[in-house]
Amino acid sequence: MILRGDKLAQKINKEETKKEIQKFRVKPGLAVILVGNNPASKLYVKLKKEIAKKININFYKFYFSEKTKETEILKTISKLNQDKNINGIIVQLPLPKKFNTNKIIQSINPQKDIDGFHKKNIKKLMTKNPAIISPLILAIICLLKSTKQNLINKSAIIISKNKIFVDPLKAILQKEKIAYKKIGWIKEISKKTIKKIESADIIVIGVGQAEILKKEMVKKGAIIIDIGINKKNNKVRGDVDFKNLKNKASFITPVPKGVGPMTVAMLMKNILKISRR
């Protein structure tokens, strides 16, 4: 079964977030930091802008070229931290390699960190009332729950190089009793790691390599969440060979129209939550 995140996201944006904004008469301000010309990043920022406009959120984009000094980005974030019209700040990832991603993320005021990557927000993840959870992680959890399957005793593998994303995801999966105590992490697909992938009931992949996860690597009936977004032959593709896996997996997210729209929907819910404090 194909997990269409776009349809679920439309429902959340229209029936939940937009109604809440109208009800409480607030118009939150969202600031997005975009660095460089990564096609996937530009696509995500464009999507965020479109949705923000539809549900009455003020959207501010701050673009920096790859040649920009890191100090300039940090100065801008410092100003946004003090700006009362800005309720939430995100840095669109991944950043070009020359930048210190963690330093930039940690410079955001934790109370405006709607991506949930600040160390203070990550520390609160396992408490009863965490401040903010990453929209991407919320999207993954929401999509997994939408399968209406009992996932507590399943095994999961996360394929990603991004520790900032992996650690919080593992924590929330455990908290939600999804693949409880059976969560593995690998940074890439290789001969050494394929066996771990083959045995997993749930696969979450985001390595930025178009269609790298092949049919023969996955067991029948697995649930696949594809968070990759790549350009291949002028088309948007995920990290999963969707065409050949859609009939082998029990549930699978497409790219586009899968995790991306859901992540944006969760981002908008986060900024609403922050603006109402």
C-alpha positions in Angstrom: 0.0 0.0 0.0 1.3 3.5 -0.9 1.3 5.9 2.0 0.3 9.2 0.4 1.6 11.8 2.8 0.3 14.7 0.6 -3.3 13.8 1.2 -2.9 13.4 5.0 -0.9 16.7 5.1 -3.7 18.5 3.3 -6.2 17.4 5.9 -3.9 18.4 8.8 -3.2 21.8 7.2 -6.8 22.6 6.4 -8.8 21.0 9.2 -6.3 21.4 12.1 -3.6 24.1 11.7 -5.5 26.7 9.7 -8.6 26.4 11.9 -6.4 26.8 15.0 -4.7 30.0 13.6 -8.2 31.5 12.8 -9.6 30.5 16.2 -6.8 32.1 18.2 -6.3 35.1 15.9 -2.6 34.7 15.7 -0.4 35.1 12.6 2.9 33.4 13.4 6.2 34.4 11.7 8.4 31.8 10.2 12.1 32.5 9.2 13.9 30.1 6.9 17.7 30.1 6.4 18.7 28.7 3.0 22.3 28.3 2.1 23.7 27.4 -1.3 21.9 25.9 -4.3 20.9 22.3 -3.3 17.9 21.5 -5.5 16.2 19.5 -2.8 16.6 22.2 -0.2 15.2 24.8 -2.6 12.3 22.6 -3.4 11.5 22.1 0.3 11.7 25.9 1.0 9.4 26.6 -1.9 6.9 24.1 -0.5 7.1 25.6 3.0 6.4 29.1 1.6 3.4 27.9 -0.4 1.8 26.1 2.6 2.6 29.0 5.0 0.7 31.4 2.7 -2.3 29.1 2.5 -2.7 28.8 6.2 -1.9 32.4 7.1 1.6 32.2 8.4 4.1 35.0 7.6 7.1 33.6 5.8 10.6 35.1 5.7 13.4 33.6 3.6 17.0 34.5 4.2 19.2 33.3 1.4 23.0 33.0 1.6 25.4 31.8 -1.2 27.8 29.0 -0.5 30.6 31.6 -0.4 29.1 33.4 2.6 31.1 33.5 5.8 29.6 31.5 8.6 29.7 34.5 10.9 27.2 36.3 8.6 24.7 33.5 9.0 25.2 33.5 12.8 24.6 37.2 12.9 21.3 36.9 11.1 20.2 34.1 13.4 21.1 36.3 16.4 18.9 39.1 15.1 16.0 36.7 14.4 16.3 35.4 17.9 15.5 38.9 19.2 12.8 39.7 16.6 9.4 39.5 18.2 7.7 39.1 14.8 9.6 35.8 14.3 8.1 32.8 16.3 10.1 30.1 14.6 13.5 29.7 12.9 14.7 26.8 10.7 18.0 26.2 8.9 17.3 24.2 5.8 19.5 21.1 5.8 21.9 19.8 4.6 24.2 22.8 4.6 27.2 22.9 2.3 30.2 21.0 3.7 32.2 24.1 4.6 29.7 25.1 7.3 29.6 23.8 10.9 26.0 22.6 10.9 25.8 21.9 14.7 27.2 25.3 15.6 24.6 27.0 13.4 21.7 24.9 14.7 22.8 25.5 18.3 22.8 29.3 17.8 19.0 29.3 17.4 17.1 30.2 20.5 15.7 26.9 21.7 12.2 28.5 22.1 12.3 29.3 18.4 13.8 26.0 17.2 10.8 24.5 15.4 13.0 21.8 13.8 13.7 20.5 17.3 17.4 20.0 16.8 18.7 22.2 19.6 20.4 20.1 22.3 18.0 21.6 25.0 15.0 20.4 23.0 16.6 17.0 22.3 17.2 16.5 26.0 13.5 17.0 26.7 12.4 14.4 24.1 11.9 11.6 26.6 10.0 13.7 29.1 6.2 13.7 29.3 5.9 17.1 27.6 8.8 17.6 25.2 9.0 21.3 24.0 9.4 20.6 20.3 9.8 17.5 18.3 11.4 17.6 14.8 8.7 17.9 12.1 10.5 15.3 10.0 10.3 12.9 13.0 6.7 13.7 13.6 5.9 13.1 10.0 7.6 9.6 10.1 5.7 8.7 13.3 2.4 9.9 11.9 2.9 7.9 8.6 3.9 4.8 10.6 0.8 5.1 12.8 -1.4 5.6 9.7 -0.7 2.0 8.8 -2.7 0.9 11.8 -0.4 -2.0 12.4 0.9 -3.2 15.7 4.6 -2.2 15.5 5.8 -2.7 19.0 7.6 -6.0 18.3 8.9 -5.1 14.9 12.5 -4.4 14.1 13.6 -1.1 12.5 16.7 0.1 10.7 17.5 3.8 10.1 19.8 4.5 7.2 21.3 8.0 7.5 24.6 9.8 8.0 22.9 12.6 10.0 23.2 11.9 13.8 21.3 15.1 14.6 18.3 13.4 13.0 19.0 9.8 14.0 19.3 10.2 17.8 15.9 12.0 18.3 14.2 9.6 15.9 15.4 6.6 17.9 14.2 8.2 21.1 10.7 9.0 19.8 10.3 5.6 18.2 11.0 4.0 21.6 8.7 6.4 23.4 5.9 5.6 20.9 6.6 1.9 21.4 7.5 1.4 17.7 10.1 -1.3 17.1 10.7 -1.0 20.9 14.3 -1.8 21.7 14.9 -3.2 18.2 16.2 -0.1 16.4 19.4 -0.2 14.4 21.4 2.5 12.7 23.7 2.3 9.7 25.2 5.3 7.8 25.2 3.7 4.3 24.2 0.8 2.2 27.2 -1.6 1.7 28.0 -5.3 1.6 28.6 -5.1 5.3 25.2 -3.6 6.1 22.9 -5.3 3.7 22.1 -8.2 6.1 20.8 -5.7 8.7 18.5 -4.1 6.0 17.2 -7.5 4.8 16.1 -8.5 8.3 14.3 -5.2 9.2 10.5 -4.9 9.4 10.7 -1.1 9.2 13.2 0.8 7.0 13.7 4.6 7.3 16.1 5.8 4.7 17.7 9.2 4.0 21.1 9.1 2.4 20.7 11.4 -0.6 21.3 8.7 -3.3 18.6 8.2 -5.8 17.0 4.8 -5.8 19.9 3.1 -3.9 17.6 0.8 -1.9 16.8 -2.1 -4.3 14.1 -4.8 -4.3 16.5 -7.6 -3.4 17.7 -5.8 -0.2 14.2 -5.7 1.4 12.2 -8.5 2.9 8.6 -9.0 1.7 6.1 -7.1 3.8 8.5 -4.5 5.1 7.3 -0.9 5.8 9.5 1.6 4.0 9.7 5.3 4.8 11.7 7.2 2.2 12.9 10.6 3.3 15.4 11.0 0.5 14.9 13.6 -2.2 17.1 13.7 -5.3 17.1 14.9 -8.9 17.6 12.1 -11.5 17.0 12.6 -15.2 15.3 15.9 -14.3 12.8 14.1 -12.1 12.4 14.0 -8.3 13.4 10.7 -6.9 13.7 9.2 -3.5 16.4 6.9 -2.1 14.1 3.9 -2.8 13.6 2.0 -6.1 9.9 2.7 -5.7 8.8 1.2 -9.0 10.2 -2.2 -8.1 9.5 -2.1 -4.4 5.9 -0.9 -4.2 4.5 -4.4 -4.6 7.0 -6.1 -2.2 6.6 -3.7 0.7 3.4 -3.8 2.8 3.5 0.0 3.0 5.8 2.5 1.2 6.0 6.3 0.9 6.4 7.8 -2.6 8.7 10.6 -3.5 7.3 13.2 -4.1 4.0 13.2 -2.3 5.2 11.2 0.7 7.2 12.4 3.7 7.9 15.9 2.3 4.3 17.3 2.5 3.9 15.7 5.9 7.1 17.2 7.3 5.9 20.7 6.2 2.5 20.1 7.8 4.2 19.1 11.1 6.5 22.2 10.8 3.4 24.4 10.6 1.9 22.7 13.7 5.1 23.3 15.6 5.2 27.0 14.8 1.6 27.4 15.9 2.4 25.6 19.1 5.3 28.0 19.8 3.4 31.1 18.8 0.7 30.3 21.4 3.1 30.2 24.3 
